[in-house]
Amino acid sequence: MVVRALLSICPEAAEMKNVSGELPIHRVCRRPTTLITGSKANGEFTNENLGIIQCLLRAYPEGILAQDERGLVPLHYLLLNHAATRTTDEVELLVVSLTLETFST
């Protein structure tokens, strides 16, 4: 995965904001969920966004609490954009990460 390779070379990339104050995790959460078919025999799917979100959270866990210029955190983007494509795994990952980071600070 390209994101994993980039973060292994430059972990601080997960902390870099764009001109709107968005971190990479905000941008990923804006994208529709992409399921990539695995083995057709067993119907497995790989959630591309979930893997990227996990990498970004490992590199910069505090990013889950980061607000952009509009005051939105990544979970807002996940729920506001392409909600019909979301998986419970994505929502659960962000809610659990948000809860853990909130109570650990």
Secondary structure, 3 states (H helix, E strand, C coil): CHHHHHHHHCHHHHHCCCCCCCCHHHHHHHCCCCEEECCCCCCCEEEHHHHHHHHHHHHCHHHHHCCCCCCCCHHHHHHHCCHHHCCHHHHHHHHHHHHHHHHHC
